[in-house]
Amino acid sequence: MNDIEQERLRHVRKWLSYADEDLRLAQHGLKLTTSVPYRLIAYRHLTPIRPGIRGKTMR
């Protein structure tokens, strides 16, 4: 694996880690029985996937 591929892999792993954190937050938030913050859960869950949607993750 060359340096560019290693950097891409590091970048992808970083964003997957962010996505995992946001997923855990969303799962916790959805377990609330009152005043579930759906808008915040949806916002936080979308944030880590935006670079991939925009094509910035895999330059």
N, C-alpha and C positions, 0 to 999 in steps of 0.2 A: 504494500500500500504506500503510495507516494505521499508527500507532505500535503498536497491539496486535498486528497481523499481523506487523510487523517483529520484535517481541519474541518472538512464538511461533516465527518462523523462526529466530531466533538460538538459542533454547532447543533446538529440534529439531536444528540443526546441531551444537550442543555435544554432545548425547547421541549423535548419529551418529558424531561424532569419538571419543567414548569407546568406542562399540561397535566401531569400526574397530580401535582399539588392542587391545581384548580379543580380537577375531578374530585379529589378527596374533599375539598371545601364544598363543592356542589352537593355531593352525597350527604355530607353532614347537614347542610342547610335545608335540604329536602326532607330531613327527618324531623324538622321542627314541627310542632303541632299548631302553633299560632303565628301569625305574622311572618309567613315564609317570604324571604326577600327574593322573589323570582327574578326580578329585573337584574339585581346584582349577581345572582347566580348565573344567569344567562350571559351577562357581560364578562364576568371573570372566566367563564368557560370558553368564550370565543377568543379572548385576547391571545392565548398562546398559539392558536392555529392560524392567526392572520398572516404571519410571515410566509407560511406554507401556501396559503391561498394566493398571496401576491407573488409567489415565486422567488422570494428572497432567501429561503432556507437553502435551496440547492442552486447556487449560482454557478 
